[in-house]
Structure formats: structure tokens, C-alpha cells
Amino acid sequence: SNHTMVLTKTGQVYAWGHSANGRLGIGASERLGAKEGQRHFFPIPTHLSTLETITHLSCGADHTLAMGISGVWSWGNGSGGRLGLGDNSDRYDPCLVPRVKGKTILGIAAGSWHSLCIVGYPPYQKGGWLYSWGSGYHGQLGRGHSTVSPLPEVIEYFLRHHILIKEIQTASHHCAAITVEGEMYTWGSNNCGQLGRIIDARDVTYTGDPGHVGGFGAIVDKIGRGFPRSLACGAEFTICATYPYEGPDLATATKLMEEAKIREQEALAEGGGDD
């Protein structure tokens, strides 16, 4: 919300903006010699020289994540365990997240109070298991009733159902993921319908359980809808870009459904005759 990070073609990182809580990762929170009221603002891009070559960045509201060959790097506001370092302390320099150090990281996403990463394990190459940490009082961690985690923990739902994730996106209160099979799952706040599905809960508007979002690879409202290709999460909405629809057209689909209905009726009639 108040800082910007840039990743160059050569994997170098530059930062500028508000420096509170160390979110810039430049080792300082104030500009020496700056006027009162401007000391926490760095208006010129500053190179993060302590980082290794980086392949991906993700900015949260008060913290930042980076992905490199050594694993996941985090810095900034540490309250609620969002840095994944086992405590609530702020970090002014990039730190390797110990639990996923040396792992093959396939994706990262920083929310306002939580963080996510995809960890690849051989022989899987196109996707991996999803880990979450930080604070998620609206179910952002995706681990049921677990709301605080100072260290990365695997999201058991995907592990239990053998679902590999290839893309993850998050906003402040909800998350969305695409599997290697091209299916979409969401969890967290559903206050404005941002999960794209009806949650199985009473008198609440959020869920800590990941759930499948249907309606892709099918004809919806007479329009062919392809499978998810990429995602973006806003404050209380989700955008999904899809591949082109490759299924049967409306006329063919209607005919197939009619034929299936006839076969079902015939099967019922035959069954009734036997009785």
C-alpha cells in the first residue's frame, strides 16, 4: 500500500516508498539528514545489495517476499508471524525463511497479514504443495480453524487430496489457486462473493477450508468458458483469465444432455419393469 519493489531482467531488486517496519529491505528505516516528516520516505529506488538473484517478488501491505534459488526471502513487518521466521519481530534486511530454505520454490504470495508459497518436490515439476504462515482470522491460511502460524505449514487439504498447485494469488482476506489440472480453488473471506462459490457454513462469511470453484471448461449462460489460466485477487473481488473454450458448442451440448436424459429415463423404466 505504501511501497514499491522492482525486479530487473538480471534478477536484481530495487525498492522505494515508505520504510516503516523495514518493508523496503534496505537495512534502514530513516533517511539521515532528511526533513522532519520525510525521514521514513525513500523517493529514489534503492538497490537491495544483500539479496541473491531473484526470480519473483510479492508485496504485502507491510512486508515483502522474494523467491530465489535458496528459497523464500522475507522482510518488513513481522507481527502475526507473517515473515515465517518464528517470531513477531520486524526485519530491515531480507532473511531466508528457515522452514523452506533450500527448497524448490515455484510461487509466492504476500497478503496483508499472511504469506503463501508453493514448494516443489521431485518428481513433480509442474506444481507443488502449498504452504501458509502468518495470521488469518478470516481463513486466509487455508488450514481450517488454524488462524496463527509463525512458521510455514503445509495446507493439508491439498496434500490429503493429492492436489498440486501451480499458481497462487492472495489479497488481504482471501486466496485463490490454480492446480496443475487447471482447476480453481478458493478460501478465506466470502463477504462479497469473492470466492466464486457457496461456502458450507452457517451465519459466517468466511471459510478456512479450500474449496473447488466450478463452472470452468463448460457452457455457462450459453457461453463457452475455458479453464483458468491466471488469477488476480483484489480487496473483495477475484479476476480469472481463462484459456479458450474447447468443448462442444451449445447445440451439441444440448443434444448430448437430451440423449443422456433419455438413456436415464429408459434405464429407470427398465428397472421398474423388473420390479
Phi and psi in degrees as a GROMACS rama.xvg file:
@    title "Ramachandran Plot"
@    xaxis  label "Phi"
@    yaxis  label "Psi"
@TYPE xy
-134.071  11.7315  ASN-2
-144.601  160.154  HIS-3
-132.427  139.572  THR-4
-123.847  142.213  MET-5
-125.901  135.948  VAL-6
-110.779  123.391  LEU-7
-86.0476  171.094  THR-8
-61.9191  -27.1245  LYS-9
-91.2027  7.20634  THR-10
83.6361  18.1078  GLY-11
-92.8164  150.099  GLN-12
-116.991  134.929  VAL-13
-124.571  147.045  TYR-14
-137.268  149.612  ALA-15
-157.898  167.094  TRP-16
117.045  -150.294  GLY-17
-76.7771  135.728  HIS-18
-105.537  5.6006  SER-19
-57.2064  142.336  ALA-20
66.6996  7.94319  ASN-21
80.8567  15.9191  GLY-22
-61.7913  -18.9206  ARG-23
-80.2144  -22.5075  LEU-24
72.2218  22.6332  GLY-25
-100.358  7.56347  ILE-26
84.6852  2.96403  GLY-27
-146.638  155.742  ALA-28
-115.572  -7.86318  SER-29
-135.405  148.867  GLU-30
-91.4646  119.214  ARG-31
-65.3258  132.889  LEU-32
85.6418  -4.53339  GLY-33
-75.1229  157.51  ALA-34
-67.5293  155.017  LYS-35
-58.93  133.328  GLU-36
91.8291  -10.9973  GLY-37
-120.031  3.44029  GLN-38
-68.4999  -26.1615  ARG-39
-93.4545  13.0713  HIS-40
-117.764  127.122  PHE-41
-112.263  96.8979  PHE-42
-79.0903  -11.232  PRO-43
-111.664  133.573  ILE-44
-52.9922  132.635  PRO-45
-118.339  132.838  THR-46
-78.1718  133.532  HIS-47
-88.7411  87.6351  LEU-48
-73.2261  -15.0657  SER-49
-84.4682  -7.02712  THR-50
-88.1738  149.846  LEU-51
-76.8454  -178.358  GLU-52
-64.0363  126.931  THR-53
-109.084  144.098  ILE-54
-108.61  -18.8946  THR-55
-157.851  146.67  HIS-56
-125.755  153.249  LEU-57
-148.164  125.033  SER-58
-101.098  127.68  CYS-59
-91.9989  -173.085  GLY-60
-65.3006  -41.9045  ALA-61
-129.118  7.20123  ASP-62
-146.346  168.177  HIS-63
-136.821  145.496  THR-64
-118.294  146.933  LEU-65
-136.166  148.867  ALA-66
-117.467  126.508  MET-67
-142.412  -175.06  GLY-68
-66.3798  -23.7586  ILE-69
-84.6126  -12.9645  SER-70
133.298  -142.472  GLY-71
-103.457  131.52  VAL-72
-105.437  142.53  TRP-73
-139.582  151.662  SER-74
-161.878  163.032  TRP-75
111.748  -147.139  GLY-76
-67.0941  122.621  ASN-77
-100.417  1.55195  GLY-78
-62.6582  142.514  SER-79
77.2963  3.76972  GLY-80
78.7381  16.5428  GLY-81
-66.7203  -16.8535  ARG-82
-84.2293  -14.3051  LEU-83
73.3782  23.0235  GLY-84
-103.528  6.51039  LEU-85
89.0208  2.56592  GLY-86
-145.955  -173.468  ASP-87
-110.535  15.9675  ASN-88
-80.5621  146.744  SER-89
-73.355  152.455  ASP-90
-127.101  128.715  ARG-91
-97.3133  -8.91878  TYR-92
-126.414  151.774  ASP-93
-59.3167  136.012  PRO-94
-127.675  140.125  CYS-95
-73.1324  132.142  LEU-96
-73.9514  114.26  VAL-97
-61.9139  -39.0583  PRO-98
-67.0013  -24.2269  ARG-99
-116.58  18.4265  VAL-100
-64.1876  132.531  LYS-101
79.7819  -2.37291  GLY-102
-81.5011  160.185  LYS-103
-83.0171  109.198  THR-104
-95.8179  126.896  ILE-105
-105.272  -12.4847  LEU-106
-175.615  152.597  GLY-107
-138.788  155.77  ILE-108
-154.872  125.913  ALA-109
-107.919  123.837  ALA-110
-96.3772  -157.377  GLY-111
-79.8986  -41.0221  SER-112
-125.88  0.713069  TRP-113
-139.465  168.806  HIS-114
-141.312  156.081  SER-115
-139.145  151.012  LEU-116
-151.51  151.615  CYS-117
-102.765  125.505  ILE-118
-111.439  124.061  VAL-119
-90.3677  139.827  GLY-120
-128.086  127.493  TYR-121
-56.9705  146.138  PRO-122
-88.7013  6.21255  PRO-123
-69.0449  131.677  TYR-124
-119.683  -28.5789  GLN-125
-91.6051  -13.1435  LYS-126
-159.882  177.258  GLY-127
-156.779  -171.091  GLY-128
-85.6996  147.234  TRP-129
-98.9772  131.248  LEU-130
-114.595  148.891  TYR-131
-138.275  154.637  SER-132
-159.584  166.447  TRP-133
106.628  -147.808  GLY-134
-116.775  134.527  SER-135
-144.197  74.4395  GLY-136
-75.3123  -4.90706  TYR-137
-113.773  23.4242  HIS-138
85.6746  11.9394  GLY-139
-61.8726  -24.2396  GLN-140
-75.1408  -18.0719  LEU-141
70.1152  22.0111  GLY-142
-122.596  50.3778  ARG-143
63.8995  -122.807  GLY-144
-86.8433  0.315893  HIS-145
-71.6468  124.486  SER-146
-116.555  -16.3905  THR-147
-137.51  133.313  VAL-148
-150.235  108.501  SER-149
-76.439  -10.5558  PRO-150
-129.121  150.608  LEU-151
-60.8851  134.306  PRO-152
-133.129  142.718  GLU-153
-68.2747  143.916  VAL-154
-81.0347  107.955  ILE-155
-62.4818  -30.19  GLU-156
-55.3957  -48.6589  TYR-157
-71.1506  -35.4573  PHE-158
-65.3507  -44.7019  LEU-159
-65.4091  -34.0052  ARG-160
-99.5136  10.4466  HIS-161
54.5724  47.1822  HIS-162
-107.451  118.495  ILE-163
-94.5348  137.246  LEU-164
-102.579  138.346  ILE-165
-114.913  -19.3621  LYS-166
-145.657  140.262  GLU-167
-135.475  136.903  ILE-168
-134.818  151.463  GLN-169
-148.485  151.61  THR-170
-113.969  -155.687  ALA-171
-72.0991  -35.535  SER-172
-125.927  -0.827143  HIS-173
-147.915  162.288  HIS-174
-133.617  154.361  CYS-175
-142.235  142.738  ALA-176
-138.322  151.235  ALA-177
-115.133  133.243  ILE-178
-87.7132  169.381  THR-179
-66.0629  -21.4969  VAL-180
-84.2398  -1.51324  GLU-181
84.9994  19.0115  GLY-182
-96.3073  158.94  GLU-183
-115.062  136.313  MET-184
-128.529  146.536  TYR-185
-138.232  159.542  THR-186
-163.394  165.667  TRP-187
108.289  -148.436  GLY-188
-70.8812  138.116  SER-189
-124.376  29.5688  ASN-190
-57.6423  -34.8858  ASN-191
-118.258  18.9835  CYS-192
79.7171  17.2499  GLY-193
-69.1362  -13.4929  GLN-194
-79.8109  -15.3961  LEU-195
70.7496  18.6942  GLY-196
-155.907  164.183  ARG-197
-89.1416  125.194  ILE-198
-88.0559  147.579  ILE-199
-89.1123  76.2246  ASP-200
-152.526  158.446  ALA-201
-114.042  129.69  ARG-202
61.6107  21.8159  ASP-203
-133.291  161.525  VAL-204
-119.632  23.5027  THR-205
-149.638  163.296  TYR-206
-147.321  140.998  THR-207
-94.4133  8.08629  GLY-208
-107.681  120.979  ASP-209
-59.5722  143.353  PRO-210
-141.464  151.888  GLY-211
-75.4831  138.743  HIS-212
-103.161  113.231  VAL-213
-85.9746  -177.496  GLY-214
93.7117  4.74293  GLY-215
-104.312  151.9  PHE-216
67.3287  30.6435  GLY-217
-149.036  171.049  ALA-218
-92.7432  121.6  ILE-219
-123.918  123.079  VAL-220
53.521  42.4954  ASP-221
68.5059  15.3018  LYS-222
-124.27  129.084  ILE-223
-68.8694  128.88  GLY-224
-118.064  121.495  ARG-225
-75.7152  -178.069  GLY-226
-83.1074  155.052  PHE-227
-57.9014  138.837  PRO-228
-114.441  -43.414  ARG-229
-153.247  162.274  SER-230
-131.178  157.794  LEU-231
-148.107  133.685  ALA-232
-111.63  125.463  CYS-233
-98.5084  -169.383  GLY-234
-58.7088  -46.9244  ALA-235
-141.714  37.9217  GLU-236
-154.951  163.338  PHE-237
-133.538  139.303  THR-238
-118.901  134.281  ILE-239
-129.047  122.375  CYS-240
-91.7724  137.857  ALA-241
-116.172  162.095  THR-242
-74.1992  164.204  TYR-243
-60.5507  147.228  PRO-244
-70.9779  131.366  TYR-245
-120.733  8.96648  GLU-246
-85.6727  -172.436  GLY-247
-67.0743  153.357  PRO-248
-72.8394  176.251  ASP-249
-60.8413  -43.1542  LEU-250
-63.5723  -44.6216  ALA-251
-65.9806  -42.9867  THR-252
-62.6189  -40.6835  ALA-253
-63.1513  -42.3803  THR-254
-63.7299  -41.8685  LYS-255
-63.4156  -40.5752  LEU-256
-66.9573  -38.3471  MET-257
-65.6051  -42.4027  GLU-258
-63.8841  -40.3084  GLU-259
-64.0116  -37.7126  ALA-260
-67.3788  -39.0458  LYS-261
-64.1814  -43.9785  ILE-262
-62.1436  -38.1587  ARG-263
-65.207  -41.2849  GLU-264
-66.8923  -38.936  GLN-265
-64.3565  -40.8941  GLU-266
-63.7434  -38.8593  ALA-267
-66.2627  -39.9083  LEU-268
-65.2996  -42.2705  ALA-269
-63.9189  -40.0755  GLU-270
-63.8376  -38.396  GLY-271
-67.6546  -35.154  GLY-272
-65.6006  -35.9927  GLY-273
-64.8723  -35.4267  ASP-274
